[in-house]
Amino acid sequence: MAIFCFLVDQRKQVRGRKPAAGLCSRCGGGAVVADMRTSTRFCGLPFYRKAWKAIVCHFCGAVLKSYH
């Protein structure tokens, strides 16, 4: 009998932040420009990484705009 491991997960990490002008439309918190990195893993082994920028709410963490 074969045991298959179909565990795929994706992590978003904030690499750096800088203040940005504007407020969050959801909670009213301040916005920041963040350098993001997405890592996709299969069975715990990373097989895809992508770096991108996003405008993120500092308070609630919502991604307001992304630049891939």
C-alpha positions as CSV (number, residue, x, y, z in Angstrom):
1,M,0.0,0.0,0.0
2,A,1.4,3.4,-1.0
3,I,1.1,6.4,1.3
4,F,0.8,9.7,-0.5
5,C,1.7,13.0,1.1
6,F,-0.4,15.8,-0.4
7,L,0.5,18.5,2.1
8,V,0.9,21.8,0.3
9,D,1.0,25.0,2.2
10,Q,1.9,28.6,1.4
11,R,3.6,31.1,3.7
12,K,3.7,34.9,3.3
13,Q,6.5,36.6,5.0
14,V,7.1,40.4,5.3
15,R,10.8,41.1,4.6
16,G,10.7,44.9,5.2
17,R,8.3,47.8,5.7
18,K,8.2,51.5,5.0
19,P,5.4,53.9,5.9
20,A,3.0,54.9,3.2
21,A,0.4,57.7,2.9
22,G,-3.2,56.5,3.3
23,L,-5.5,54.6,5.6
24,C,-6.9,51.1,5.5
25,S,-10.4,50.9,4.1
26,R,-11.4,48.1,6.5
27,C,-10.2,49.3,9.9
28,G,-8.8,52.8,9.5
29,G,-5.3,51.9,10.4
30,G,-2.1,53.2,8.8
31,A,-0.8,51.7,5.6
32,V,2.8,50.5,4.9
33,V,4.6,49.4,1.8
34,A,6.0,45.9,2.5
35,D,8.4,43.7,0.6
36,M,6.7,40.3,0.7
37,R,8.0,36.8,0.0
38,T,5.7,33.9,-0.7
39,S,7.0,30.4,-0.2
40,T,5.1,27.3,-1.4
41,R,6.0,24.0,0.2
42,F,5.1,20.5,-0.6
43,C,5.6,18.0,2.3
44,G,7.7,20.6,4.1
45,L,10.1,21.1,1.2
46,P,10.1,24.5,-0.5
47,F,9.8,24.3,-4.3
48,Y,8.6,27.8,-5.3
49,R,9.4,31.3,-4.0
50,K,8.3,34.7,-5.2
51,A,9.2,38.2,-4.0
52,W,6.7,41.0,-4.5
53,K,5.6,44.4,-3.0
54,A,2.3,45.1,-1.4
55,I,0.5,47.9,0.5
56,V,-0.5,46.4,3.8
57,C,-2.5,47.7,6.8
58,H,-0.2,48.0,9.8
59,F,-3.0,47.2,12.2
60,C,-5.1,44.4,10.7
61,G,-2.6,43.0,8.2
62,A,-5.0,43.2,5.2
63,V,-3.3,43.4,1.8
64,L,-4.8,46.5,0.2
65,K,-2.9,46.4,-3.1
66,S,-0.3,44.1,-4.5
67,Y,2.4,44.6,-7.1
68,H,3.6,41.3,-8.5
